[in-house]
Amino acid sequence: MANEMIPVTTLAWQPSSVLAATFIATIALFSVVWALHVKKEDAGIVDFFWGVGFALVAWLSVALTGATTPVGLLFALLVTLWAARLTAHMVWRHRHMGGEDARYRAMRTKGGPHWWWRSLFTLYWLQAAIQWVLALPVHAALLYGTADPMMPLVTLGVVLFLAGFGIEAVADRQLWSFKANPANAGRLMTAGLFSWSRHPNYFGETVLWWGLGLVAFAESGAWWALVGPALITVLLTRVSGVSLLDAHLRATKPGYAEWAARTPAFVPRPPRTGDLAARKA
């Protein structure tokens, strides 16, 4: 077990002060994004900064503590790798899929003339607070690192991160290619990883965050490092991910019922022989 916490007296800032600083920085980031959204009348740009916010928390923690371990630095690099890919994906999707997401357009319509300022509290600061809480693995790994991390768990966590990262990246790429073909307009993507799971990108996202959580736990010994991945799992499967998208696809895409009957919602499994035969028929 990891049992030698970095003495806080060696840190440039105390952990409580770093936590306060990262919270303020997160609020400030989303406030700037809110101001940009008011000018552009496009709330969809908030998605560009979801990954950026986690990377900001990570590297601000590194800068303020001044005592990050090698595993802690590896952790920060993994978070940055994930954030960079996610940001590129969100920017591409926004530019090629008609601008502001339908969710935000619906919020704007429902919010009426006062949406512009209400959105600061109901969308931007709310997302900032949620992000700061979900960043518990980041806080654990970079503020409470040990001199003797549990290396087998670090290795397992890195493997899980890379597996989840790869699944998400491949799923997003397959979906990009499918939607870029005008012949597929209005159709369901049911090939590739989407024949194994209806939401392989959400599955990959969840797996990589459990990987980060394990690395953070192995580095810090803090059980609450796993709360972030647990919350992300609940959000993606029960709140804003699988359930909402399934409802949308069910209402708008022909053939959804047949696809759902043969394809798991979340955890992938190989298509059965009968499923493949049905798809070819």
C-alpha positions as CSV (number, residue, x, y, z in Angstrom):
1,M,0.0,0.0,0.0
2,A,1.1,3.6,-0.6
3,N,1.8,4.9,2.8
4,E,4.2,7.8,2.5
5,M,2.3,11.0,1.7
6,I,4.3,13.9,0.5
7,P,4.6,16.2,3.5
8,V,2.5,19.3,2.9
9,T,5.2,21.4,4.3
10,T,7.2,20.7,1.1
11,L,4.5,22.0,-1.1
12,A,4.6,25.6,-2.4
13,W,0.9,25.8,-1.7
14,Q,-1.2,23.9,0.8
15,P,-3.7,21.4,-0.8
16,S,-6.7,23.4,0.5
17,S,-5.4,26.5,-1.1
18,V,-4.8,24.7,-4.4
19,L,-8.3,23.3,-4.3
20,A,-9.6,26.9,-3.8
21,A,-7.4,28.2,-6.7
22,T,-8.5,25.4,-9.1
23,F,-12.2,26.1,-8.3
24,I,-11.8,29.8,-8.9
25,A,-9.9,29.1,-12.1
26,T,-12.6,26.8,-13.4
27,I,-15.3,29.4,-12.6
28,A,-13.2,32.0,-14.4
29,L,-12.7,29.8,-17.5
30,F,-16.4,29.2,-17.9
31,S,-17.2,32.8,-17.2
32,V,-15.0,33.8,-20.1
33,V,-16.6,31.2,-22.3
34,W,-20.0,32.5,-21.3
35,A,-19.0,36.0,-22.4
36,L,-17.9,34.6,-25.7
37,H,-21.2,32.8,-26.1
38,V,-23.1,36.0,-25.5
39,K,-21.2,37.7,-28.3
40,K,-21.5,34.7,-30.7
41,E,-25.0,33.6,-29.6
42,D,-23.7,30.1,-29.7
43,A,-23.8,28.1,-26.4
44,G,-22.3,25.1,-28.2
45,I,-18.8,26.5,-27.7
46,V,-19.0,25.5,-24.1
47,D,-18.2,21.9,-25.3
48,F,-14.9,23.1,-26.6
49,F,-13.7,23.8,-23.1
50,W,-14.9,20.7,-21.2
51,G,-11.6,18.9,-21.7
52,V,-9.6,22.1,-21.4
53,G,-11.0,22.7,-17.9
54,F,-9.7,19.4,-16.6
55,A,-6.3,20.1,-18.1
56,L,-6.3,23.5,-16.5
57,V,-7.0,22.0,-13.1
58,A,-4.2,19.5,-13.6
59,W,-1.5,21.8,-14.7
60,L,-2.5,24.6,-12.2
61,S,-2.2,22.0,-9.5
62,V,1.3,21.0,-10.8
63,A,2.4,24.6,-10.9
64,L,1.1,25.5,-7.4
65,T,2.3,22.5,-5.5
66,G,5.8,22.4,-6.9
67,A,6.2,18.8,-5.6
68,T,4.6,16.6,-8.2
69,T,5.8,13.0,-8.4
70,P,6.7,11.1,-11.6
71,V,3.4,9.3,-11.5
72,G,1.7,12.6,-10.9
73,L,3.3,14.1,-14.0
74,L,2.3,11.0,-16.0
75,F,-1.3,11.5,-14.8
76,A,-1.3,15.1,-15.9
77,L,0.0,14.1,-19.3
78,L,-2.8,11.5,-19.7
79,V,-5.4,14.1,-18.8
80,T,-3.9,16.5,-21.3
81,L,-3.9,13.8,-24.0
82,W,-7.6,13.1,-23.4
83,A,-8.4,16.8,-23.3
84,A,-6.7,17.5,-26.6
85,R,-8.4,14.8,-28.5
86,L,-11.8,15.6,-27.0
87,T,-11.4,19.3,-27.8
88,A,-10.4,18.6,-31.4
89,H,-13.5,16.3,-31.7
90,M,-15.9,18.9,-30.3
91,V,-14.6,21.6,-32.6
92,W,-14.8,19.4,-35.6
93,R,-18.3,18.3,-34.7
94,H,-19.5,21.8,-34.2
95,R,-18.1,23.0,-37.5
96,H,-19.4,20.1,-39.5
97,M,-22.7,19.4,-37.9
98,G,-24.5,22.7,-38.2
99,G,-23.2,24.8,-35.4
100,E,-24.9,25.1,-32.1
101,D,-26.2,21.7,-30.7
102,A,-29.9,21.2,-30.7
103,R,-29.9,20.9,-26.9
104,Y,-28.6,24.4,-26.5
105,R,-30.9,25.8,-29.1
106,A,-33.8,24.3,-27.1
107,M,-32.5,25.9,-23.9
108,R,-32.2,29.3,-25.7
109,T,-35.8,29.1,-27.0
110,K,-37.1,28.0,-23.6
111,G,-35.0,30.7,-21.7
112,G,-36.5,33.5,-23.8
113,P,-35.0,37.0,-23.8
114,H,-33.3,36.5,-20.4
115,W,-31.4,33.4,-21.5
116,W,-28.2,35.3,-22.1
117,W,-27.6,36.1,-18.4
118,R,-29.5,33.2,-16.8
119,S,-27.2,30.8,-18.8
120,L,-24.3,32.0,-16.8
121,F,-25.7,30.3,-13.7
122,T,-27.8,27.5,-15.2
123,L,-25.3,26.3,-17.8
124,Y,-21.8,27.7,-17.5
125,W,-21.2,28.0,-13.7
126,L,-23.2,24.8,-13.2
127,Q,-20.9,23.0,-15.6
128,A,-17.8,24.5,-13.9
129,A,-18.9,23.2,-10.5
130,I,-19.7,19.8,-11.9
131,Q,-16.4,19.6,-13.6
132,W,-14.5,20.6,-10.5
133,V,-16.2,17.8,-8.5
134,L,-15.6,15.3,-11.3
135,A,-11.9,16.2,-11.2
136,L,-11.5,14.4,-7.8
137,P,-9.0,12.0,-9.4
138,V,-7.0,15.0,-10.6
139,H,-7.0,16.5,-7.1
140,A,-6.0,13.2,-5.5
141,A,-3.2,12.4,-7.8
142,L,-1.6,15.9,-7.9
143,L,-2.2,17.1,-4.4
144,Y,-1.8,14.0,-2.3
145,G,0.9,12.0,-4.2
146,T,3.0,9.5,-2.4
147,A,6.7,8.5,-2.6
148,D,5.6,4.9,-2.9
149,P,2.7,4.5,-5.2
150,M,1.0,1.1,-5.8
151,M,2.7,0.4,-9.2
152,P,0.6,-2.6,-10.2
153,L,-2.5,-0.4,-9.9
154,V,-0.7,2.4,-11.8
155,T,0.0,0.0,-14.6
156,L,-3.6,-1.3,-14.7
157,G,-4.9,2.2,-14.6
158,V,-2.7,3.3,-17.6
159,V,-3.8,0.2,-19.5
160,L,-7.5,1.0,-18.9
161,F,-7.0,4.6,-19.9
162,L,-5.3,3.6,-23.1
163,A,-8.0,1.0,-23.9
164,G,-10.8,3.5,-23.2
165,F,-9.1,6.3,-25.1
166,G,-8.6,4.0,-28.1
167,I,-12.2,2.8,-28.1
168,E,-13.6,6.3,-27.9
169,A,-11.3,7.6,-30.6
170,V,-12.1,4.8,-33.0
171,A,-15.9,5.1,-32.3
172,D,-15.8,8.9,-32.9
173,R,-13.8,8.5,-36.1
174,Q,-16.3,5.8,-37.4
175,L,-19.2,8.1,-36.6
176,W,-17.5,11.1,-38.3
177,S,-17.0,9.1,-41.5
178,F,-20.5,7.9,-41.5
179,K,-22.1,11.3,-41.0
180,A,-19.8,12.9,-43.5
181,N,-21.4,10.8,-46.2
182,P,-24.6,12.6,-47.5
183,A,-26.1,9.2,-48.4
184,N,-26.3,8.4,-44.7
185,A,-28.5,11.4,-43.8
186,G,-31.2,10.3,-41.4
187,R,-29.8,6.8,-41.0
188,L,-28.5,5.0,-37.9
189,M,-24.8,4.2,-37.6
190,T,-24.9,0.5,-36.8
191,A,-21.6,-0.8,-38.2
192,G,-18.1,-1.0,-36.7
193,L,-18.0,-0.5,-33.0
194,F,-21.7,0.5,-33.2
195,S,-22.5,-3.1,-33.9
196,W,-20.9,-4.1,-30.6
197,S,-22.5,-1.3,-28.5
198,R,-25.0,1.5,-29.2
199,H,-22.8,3.9,-27.4
200,P,-19.1,2.7,-27.7
201,N,-17.8,6.3,-27.3
202,Y,-19.5,6.7,-23.9
203,F,-18.2,3.3,-22.9
204,G,-14.7,4.3,-23.9
205,E,-15.0,7.5,-22.0
206,T,-16.1,5.7,-18.8
207,V,-13.3,3.1,-19.1
208,L,-10.6,5.8,-19.5
209,W,-11.9,7.7,-16.4
210,W,-11.8,4.5,-14.3
211,G,-8.2,4.1,-15.5
212,L,-7.4,7.7,-14.3
213,G,-9.2,7.0,-11.1
214,L,-7.1,3.9,-10.5
215,V,-3.9,5.8,-11.2
216,A,-5.0,8.5,-8.8
217,F,-5.9,6.0,-6.1
218,A,-2.6,4.2,-6.5
219,E,-0.7,7.4,-6.3
220,S,-2.5,8.9,-3.4
221,G,-4.2,6.1,-1.4
222,A,-7.3,8.3,-1.3
223,W,-10.5,6.3,-1.9
224,W,-12.3,9.4,-3.0
225,A,-10.2,9.4,-6.1
226,L,-12.7,6.8,-7.4
227,V,-15.8,9.0,-6.8
228,G,-15.1,11.0,-10.0
229,P,-15.2,7.9,-12.3
230,A,-18.3,6.6,-10.4
231,L,-20.1,9.9,-11.0
232,I,-19.1,10.0,-14.6
233,T,-20.4,6.5,-15.1
234,V,-23.8,7.5,-13.6
235,L,-23.9,10.7,-15.7
236,L,-23.1,8.9,-19.0
237,T,-25.4,5.9,-18.4
238,R,-28.3,7.4,-16.5
239,V,-28.4,11.2,-16.9
240,S,-26.9,13.0,-19.9
241,G,-25.5,10.3,-22.1
242,V,-27.0,6.9,-23.0
243,S,-30.6,7.5,-21.8
244,L,-31.0,10.9,-23.5
245,L,-29.4,9.9,-26.8
246,D,-31.4,6.6,-26.9
247,A,-34.6,8.6,-26.4
248,H,-33.6,10.9,-29.3
249,L,-32.6,8.1,-31.6
250,R,-35.8,6.1,-30.8
251,A,-37.9,9.1,-31.8
252,T,-36.0,10.2,-34.9
253,K,-34.2,7.2,-36.5
254,P,-36.0,4.5,-38.4
255,G,-34.7,1.0,-37.5
256,Y,-33.8,2.0,-33.9
257,A,-35.9,-0.8,-32.3
258,E,-34.2,-3.5,-34.3
259,W,-30.8,-2.2,-33.7
260,A,-31.5,-1.8,-29.9
261,A,-32.9,-5.4,-29.8
262,R,-29.6,-6.9,-31.0
263,T,-27.0,-4.4,-29.7
264,P,-26.2,-3.7,-26.0
265,A,-26.7,-0.1,-24.9
266,F,-23.3,0.3,-23.2
267,V,-20.9,-2.6,-22.5
268,P,-19.8,-4.0,-25.9
269,R,-20.2,-7.6,-27.0
270,P,-19.4,-9.1,-30.4
271,P,-22.4,-9.4,-32.8
272,R,-23.9,-12.8,-32.8
273,T,-24.1,-14.8,-36.1
274,G,-27.8,-14.3,-36.2
275,D,-27.4,-10.6,-35.8
276,L,-25.0,-10.4,-38.7
277,A,-27.2,-12.5,-40.9
278,A,-30.2,-10.2,-40.1
279,R,-28.2,-7.2,-41.0
280,K,-27.2,-8.6,-44.4
281,A,-30.7,-9.8,-45.2
